[in-house]
């Protein structure tokens, strides 16, 4: 397990990367950066690498750089950078009062974003050109920031957090060839003659091996997405995801590290565009992708009040309306941007773009997103007075369940194990088909449900009996459903929601198989399943389509 300090470091690092875009920039505009003293480089000077955050480099930073280098003559630019990184290696990890380099130095406290601020600012005082490089969504839900400095006439990556750089001339301590972002991106960090220089042993000891390998290994440069130098003129295309069944809504609280790039569209310190992957769609059906605006920000206000954006489908469907947005700052409250599209496949890739490329900031802050099916009237005549009618209609509107005909749902028909597994896989949004051959003796791989069963097996949702049989066409019993639902809860990693019920409250508790007792207690405690009547659980009773709809809807409401 990762220790708490490690987690907080990762969280702090990515939090600062994301929050710098707005909170830092807004504070500078509101308070005026002139309060920091006389400038070496003003906040909008193109030579100032911190200008993308509208932060000046003050003469105080110049004095600090001179103190660090005092007594050392004829240093190369590389040697100066190394001394600046060594200067920070005893700083603590955490969130400082603000992200100004002077504050980080004074408090001796920061994370990857603010450590990079300091290195870039100190290097700039020596005439060393520099820029930020962001490495996002690696590992999943995290990210990292490093500095790229022009040393020996070429761009070179230096990581001030860990004191790391990559070189193919490690014996040259004065002017080594330090690899650039693009060299690392293209896999050169794995070359046999390339050495990773690691100088910050303190942070190596404080963080565990997972932290070290994740943030300083070559993989982060190769797989982070998006990744590269940042600025209002440098487009970052963020991959984002919604699923009609497992996660169809993102609210304000979701627009953080787990959904990087979702909090705004436009040009700021990072120029954000978005590529959404929308899944669990029904080919031929109509959908709405809804973006809820919050406010327009930036420096074009007064010159260009409108914010413009466009939507286009890259693959899997076609936009039918709402392919462009124009918002004026004077037209509050802003109405949702509704993009209607027709799905041609079960997955659609939707690109949200804008025309702004800096140098001034112009962006739209977002409140939330929603993907939903355009309602098609459902008229199942056999559920008009049925006790499960609302649950059936809710799942039908979401295209999770279908009728047996256009006018009949068949609420009292039983459901097979294969049908329930397929339903559960769709609800969980699992779509990574396993290439492994199923070990189950009664599934040969040609059945319509074979891919879903393989996926369920690979995720631990189901397993065969001791003889290797699954009996896919057998009606599923209540205790078998309880086990699969419990496995789905574990798959969702909802440990905090664990509330065990007391199986002994059921008169027929002795009839529950030993292998199902823990699962029955779990799902009953969570309120996903209940007894059938009079404190009877009926573990061997076949589950009907109506009962399945109710259980699945409760699961969705509980965990989505």
Buried (B, 14 or more C-beta within 10 A) or exposed (E): EEEEBBEBBBBBBBBBBBBBBBEBBEBBBEEEBEEBEEBBBBBEBEEBBBBBBBBBBBBBBBEBBEEBBEEEEEBBBBBBBBBBBBBBBEBEBBBBEBBBBBBBBEBEBBBBBBBBBBBBBBBBBBEBBBBBBBBBBBBEBBBBBBBBBBBEEEBBBBBBBBBBBBBBEBEEEEEBBBBBBBBBBEEBBEEEEBBBBBBBEBBBEBBBEBBBEBBBBBBBBBEBBBBBBBBBEBBBBBBBBBBBBBBBEBEEEBBBBEBBBBBBBBBBBBBBBBBBBBBBBBEEBBBBBBBBBBBBBBBBBEEBEBBBBBBBBEEBBEBEEBBEBEBEBEEEEBEBBEBBBBBBEBBBBBBBBBEBBBEBBBBBBBBBBBBBBEEEEBEBEBBEEBEBBEBBBBBBBBBBBEBEEEEBBBBEEBBBBBBBBBBBBBBBBBBEEBEEEBEBEBBEEEBEBBBBBBBBBBBEBBBBEEEEEBBBEBBBBBBBBBBBBBBBBBBBEEEEEEEEBEBEEBEBBEEBBEEBBBBBBBBBBBEBBEBBEEEBBBBEBBBBBBBBBBBBBBBBEBBB
